[in-house]
Amino acid sequence: MDGEQVCRYLGISGRTLQRLRSDHVITYSAINRKLYYSLTEIRRVLKERSVRRKNQPKE
């Protein structure tokens, strides 16, 4: 997933995603100066940080 897809999936801003990277909360790969994130990594962050997507019901 690219950064834009991750932001939509998590319901966060690009700046928040940048902060997660800077704080070493989320790992990524850089290919031709574009950043990519694995779906497994996104799900891990969701689980560990309890980051909720928009419109996701509370458990």
URRANOR-V478534 format. One line per field, one symbol per residue. phi: phi as a letter, one per 40 degrees, with the letter a starting at -180 (. if undefined). Layout:
BEGIN
phi = ???
END
This chain:
BEGIN
phi = .cccccccccgbcccccccccccfcbcabbbfgbcbbccccccccdccbfcbccgcccc
END
